[in-house]
């Protein structure tokens, strides 16, 4: 077990865990707000491809298990918000993504400046309620081979599992992960998993909307869309950023490729200005519901989005 992993269990909040299957994960271990090596003071680019197609990043979504219509609508509205900033001026999902689109490959091409959900399908426990990570990869692969999803090398194939589904390492070593797999023998595509933490680990994977399982205690904030759903959205946002800027372990990251700090996980636990361990930072608060958030979104939604590493200013940038 690496010293990075031991450190991550002791310090607040989300950071990266060393995964044994060439995947990049969101760890529920906790860490100080600035994790980058002071000597280099930035994420290093390792020369590999990024997801840079100018027509955008297509997301293909599998809803595995039972999700309420309310939760599904919240998550699909999150994806819709990349193109629609909402009805009022202010920080939005699309403005948050602008920092990610400053990441460039070796030819100078930036990460695609938009993300869109192009197809979604349901799966009612076809592989049971206890899954290995390899089963998630095979599930995604089967959707491509059966032509339900197209083969898209600039896409992200995302599996969301319901609160009653147990996934290998979820809530034990990660809140989600991204990886890649060969399809058709020659095309490598990116896939990712995020689980609903409502029942299994809200204090690990839905902070700051649940009391922390580790680290300094503090009051749980009111979630605008539901504790589990907003926890999933935070983790989906984190994985989208990591999967686009480091899709094949050769993009932007700091440290060991098997335990990388990526575009968001380099800034763990930071959501607003003034963040410190156990405190997410200054956030907006809805006057009626008392829900905390930092981004306006499509269909009147409000979301909480994590800080991203700014390659230009060399710091963790919160959405403003």
Buried (B, 14 or more C-beta within 10 A) or exposed (E): EEEBBEBBBEBBBBBBBBBEBEBBBBBBBBBBBBBBEEEEEBBBBBEBBBBBBEEBBBBBBBBBBBBEEEBBBBBBBBBBBBEBBBEEEBBBBBBBBEBBBBBBBEEEBBBBBEBBBBBBEEBEBEBEEEBEBEBBBBBBBEBBEEEEBEEBBBBBBBBBBBBEBBBBBBBBBBBBBBBBBEBEEEEEBBBBBBBBBBEBBBBBBBBBBBEBBBBEEBEBBBBBBBBBBBBBBBBBBBBBBBBBBBBBBBBBBBBEBBBBBBBBBBBBBBBBEEBEBBBBBBBBEEEEEEBBBBBBBBEEBBBBBBBBBBBEEEBBBBBE
